[in-house]
């Protein structure tokens, strides 16, 4: 099939590349000329495991190309995916200006039947707004489809190529048949393509992410209670996760969720509830708990040092909001770093992928280490904020030598208290006695 993907951010680049991988001809459009040039030269502009290999292969074989020429890309395509930003506004509502602006433009330039697909995460009713914006100028038939993405950063290529499910919202039988044919190669193992109306598809994405965020915040509440009662959150997680009604994923206690999806989507769903005069109490609690969880971990560090972190030298491992990505949007590490700096500490950080993004935020207020061990040299203590695999089995002898206080604050529970104390460290984690 002939596909145009408008927007080469995270969702657009992964989607376009993976569509090309199954033999489709894909043109990705972006207004950033430098970005288009880099992608055309097979330089991947985001860190996502496995994506660079697919990008290079499909550009080489002529199935994937990049351009700033919207008119030409649309003219050559049958299906147009909108993978545009929908950032939260001041009130938490998703900003639809990019999506609706593009819809208005498409109405002026399409000259034959097209399927326009909302791939961006958008509130309920957006498909109707997109259809209306296109229809104001369009002189030809078209359909608008809602096709939310369920990509997890760090494993997005696998998620796209082997999805748990594909959700497609459309009231058009013509569009349904074409979209089913497009996605058939990705569900050969039998996972479903689920068709529904456009509004239900839009709500499904927000509902799914908000429920996962709820599981995380619930488990963090349990962890906080464990610290008061002497129970062990690791044992509770195993006991809960073995119940197939609950499942074992997203039950790990930590310092809060972040990233490009959960914070934004929870806020947007809560804002939708407000717009419809519904008090969504659970979502309000989820957001409050997540905000508190980031603060509580800093409070723990601060209390161990009797409320005086002035002059303390802190090593911090992990800046991205999760492993296997360079994404720092809403990353808990950022709040933690700011609190440490405000308390008078100096902070030396290391992350295998997210350092440059953090430099754009904190600039010279941090020291950026060349390695995980260099970050700990002459540090008083170590803080772990992201559970990168390389942090799981470090050279503890080197840490013992480098850390003046022999103290580790583990915000992701990647070590066990017994092992660390046996090695001679003072060790603090979350939700363990």
N, C-alpha and C positions, 0 to 999 in steps of 0.2 A: 504494500500500500504506500501511498504518497502522503507523508506526514510533515506538518509544520509545527514546531514547538516554539512558542514565543516566551522568551525568558530563559537564560542559561544559568540560573541559580542552582541551588542544590537539587530541587525537584526536577527542574527542566533539563539539566544536564544528564542526570541519571536516567530520566525517562527517555529522552531522545536517543541516548547511546544504547540503551537496552532495546528500544524499538528497532534500531538499526541492526542489532545483533541477530535478530530473527529474520532478516532479509528485507525489511522495509527500507524505503528511501526516505531519509529524514533530513530536513533543513531546520537548523536551530537559529533563531533570530534574537539579536540583542542590540541595544542602542550603544553599548560600550565598544567602540572600535578597537581599543587595545585588547580587550577581552576576546573579541572575535578573532583578532589576529593570533593571539596566543593559542586559542583552541584550534584554529585552522592549522597551526604548526604542531598540533598534537600535544600541547602542554596542558595538562589537567589543572584547572583553576581552583579545585577544592581537593581536600584529602579525603578519599573514600576508597578503602581497600578493594582492589580488583577493577576499579573504574578506568584507570589509566590504560590498562592492557586492552580493554574493549574499545576505548576511544581511539587508540592508535590503530587497531585493526580495522575498524569500520571507516575511519577517514582514509586509510590506505586503499581500501577496497571500494571506495566511492559511494558507500551507502550513507555516510554521515558528513554533512557540511555545515558551515557556519557563515552567517551573513548579517549585515545591518540593513539589507534591502527587504523590508517587510512586503512591499507590493509583489515583488518577484517570487518570494517564498510562498505567499498565499496563493498566487496564481498557479503555481506548480503543484499545489497540495490539495488533497481531498478532505483531510481531517486536520483541524487546527486546534492544538492544545494551548490553553492559557496557563502558563506556569509563572505567574507574576506575583510580586510581593503583596501580602495583605497584612501589614504591620498593625499592631494594636494602637488605637488612638488613646487620648488621655482618659477616656471613659471606659476603656477596655474593648470597645467595639472594633471589629476588623475594618481597616481602611480599604475601601473598595475602589478608590480613585484610579488606580492603575488598571484594574480589571475593567471597569466601566468605560474608562477612557479608550482602552484598546477595543472594546466592543463597539463604541461609536465609530472608531476608525475603520474597523472591519466592515461595518455596514456600508461604507462609502466605496470600498475597493473590491468586494467579492463580486464576481461576474457569472458564477454558476453555483450549483448546489454544493454547500459545504456543511460539515459537521463541526461545530465549535464546542470544544470540551473544556469545562472548568476543571482543571487539575489542581489549581490552588485551593487551599483550605478556605472556604467561604461560608458565611452564615446562611441560615435557611431563607430561601426566597431570592438568592442571588441569580439563579438560572433565569428566573422571571425577569429580573432587572437587566441581565445581559441580553435576553431575547428582545426586550423592549428597546434597548439602546441600539441594537443592530437593525431592528425593524424600522426605525425612524428613517433610515437611509437606504436600506437594501432594496434592490429591484428584482432579486432572485429568491428562490426557496432556500431555506437553511434550517438546521435543527441545533438546539443547544442541549448539551448533555452534561450531567454532573458525574464526574469520575474521580472521587477522592483518592489520594495516595495514602498508603500505610507503610511508608519506608522508615526503617530504623537506621539512623546514622551509624555507620560502622559496619553494617551488614546490608546496606541498601541494594546492592547489586543482586545478592541472593534473594532479597525480599521481592524485587521486581521480577526476576527471572523465574522464581518459584513461589508465587504468592499463596498465602493461606486462603485468600479469597479475593475476587475482583468485584467491586461494587460499581454498578452503572445505573444512574438515574436518568430515565428517558421515558417520554410518553409517545415517542415516534417509533413505529415498527420498522421503518426504513433505517433509522439510525441504529436501532437495536441489532439488526442483522449485521450491519457493517462493524459495529463495535464488538459483537460476539466473534466475528471472523478475525478481527484484529488481535483479540486476546486469547484465542484458542491455543496458539502454540505455547502459552505460558501455563496452561492448566491441563497438560496432557496426563498428569498423574491423578487427575480426578478431583482436584480442589474446585470449588464452585465459582461460576460467574453468577452473581446475584443481581437480578434486575429489579428495580423498584422505581417509584416516582422520584422526580428530581429533588423535592424537599426532603424526603426520607433519606436519600443518599447524602445530602448536605448535612443532615443531623447525625447520620451514622458516624461520620468522621469525628465530630465534636464529642459525641457520646462515648466513642471508643477511647479516645485520648483522655477524656475527663475521668472515665472509670479507672484507667490505669494510674492516673495521677492520684485518684482516691485511694487505691491500694497502697501506693507509696506513702502517702500521708498517714493512712491508718497504721501502717507498720511502724512508722516513726513515732506515732503516739504510743504504741505498745512498747517500743524501745525505751521511751522516756519513763513509762510506768515501771518497766523492768528495773531501771536504775534505782528506783525508789523501793522496790519490793525485794530485790535480790534475785529475781528470775533472770533467765538467759534468753535473749531474743533469738539467738541461733537455734536453740532447741524448739522454741515456739514456732519459728519459721518452718522447721522440718515437720512439726506436728500439724501445722495448718496446711502446708503445701502438699502433703500427701492426700488430702481430701480433694478428690477430683472435681467437686463442686466449686472449689476455690482455686486450685492450681498453684504451682510453685513459683511462677514468675512474678516479678515486681513485688516481692515480699522481703526485699533486703533493706534493712535499716541503714540510714546514712545521714548526710547533711542536707537533704532536700533535692528535689528534682529541678532541672533546668532545661536548656536547649531551645530550639526554634519552635517546638510544637506544644508541649504540655502547658507552659505558662500562658502562652498566647491563646490556646484553644480553650482552656478552662475559663479565662477571662471573657472570651468572646461568647461562650455558651451562657455564662452568668449574665452577661449584658443582654443576650437574647431573652433570657428569662425576665429581666427587668422590663424590657420593651413590651413584653406580653403580661406585665403585672403579676409575675409569679416569683415568690420568694424561694429561691433555690438554696435552702439552708446547708445542704451537704457541700455544695461547691464553695460556698463562702467559708466553710470550715476547712476545706482542703487547702484553699489559698492561705488562710490564716496560719494553719499548721506548717505549711511549707516555708512561709516567711519566718516563723518562729524557730524552725529547726536550724536554719542557717545561723541565727543569732545564738542559739543555745550552745552550739559547738564552740563558738568563740568565747562565750561566757565560761565554759568549762576550762578552756586554756587560761583565761584571765584569772579564774579563781584559784587554779593551781599555783599561780605566781602572785597570789594575794593581791590581785587587782593592780599590779604594777609591772607592765611589760615594757616600760621605758628603757631603751637601750638594749633590749633583748634582740639577738640575731636569730632570725627564724629561717629555717629551710622549708620550702613548700614544694611538694611533688604533686603535679597534676593541675592543669589549668582548664582544659576542655571540660564541658559539662558531663561527658562520658568518654570512655576509651574509644580508640579507633576513629577519632574525628578531630578536626582542628576548630570546631565550632565552640565559641565561648559565650554564645548568647544565653543570658540568664544563668550562667555557670555559678554554682555556689562558691567556687574558689574566689570569684571576684569580690563578693561580699566579705568573705573571710579576710582577704588581703586588705581591703579598705579598713576593716575594723582593726587589724593589726597595725596598720600604718597610723591610724588615728590614735592608737594607744601608745605610740612612740617607738614601736619596734621597727627594725629594718628587716626587709624580706628579700631572700634570694630564692628564685623560682626555677623550676625545670619542668618542661613538658615536651615530649618528643615531636609534637606537631603544632601546638597552639601558641608558641612563644611570640611569633610575629604579630598575631592578632592581639595578644595582651599588651605588647609594646605600644600598639596604637591607642590603648586605653590609659595605661599607667606611665608610659614614657620612661623617663629617667628616675622615677620614684622607686623602681625596683632594680635589683641586680639579676641579670639573666645568665644562668649557669650554662656551661657547655656540656655538662653531663649531670646525671642524677647524683653522683658522688661529689662532684664539684659544688653542687648546691649545699651540701652538708658541711663543707670545710669551715671550721671555726664557728659553726652554728651552735646555739644553745640547745635547740630542740628541733625535731622534725615534725611537720604536719603533712598528712596525706589527704588530698582532696579529690583525686580521680584514681580509679582502680585500674590503671594501665597494667598489662600483664608483666612488664619488665620490673614493676615494683613488688611483685608478689614473692620473689625469692632473691632478694638482694644479697650483697656481701655484707653480712651483719658485722663481721670483724672491722670492715672499713667504717661502718656507721658508729660502732663503739669507739673507734679512734677519733672520729671527726666530731661527734656530738658532745659538747661539754657537759650537758646535764644528763646524757644517756637516756633521753626522754623522747617518746614517740606518741603523737596524737593521731590516731587512725580514724579518719572520718568515713572510711568505707569498709571497716571490719575485715581487712584482707589478711590480718595475722590473728593468731590466737594468744590470749593472755599468758597461758602456761608456757608456751614456747619462748615468747619474748622475755618473760621474767626469768626463765631458766638461763637465758643468754646474758642476763644482767641489766636489761633495760627497765626503765619505768614506763609502763604502757597504759594508755587510755584509749578506749574504743567507745562504741555506742550500744547501749541496751544490754550490757553484760555486767554481771556482778563483780 
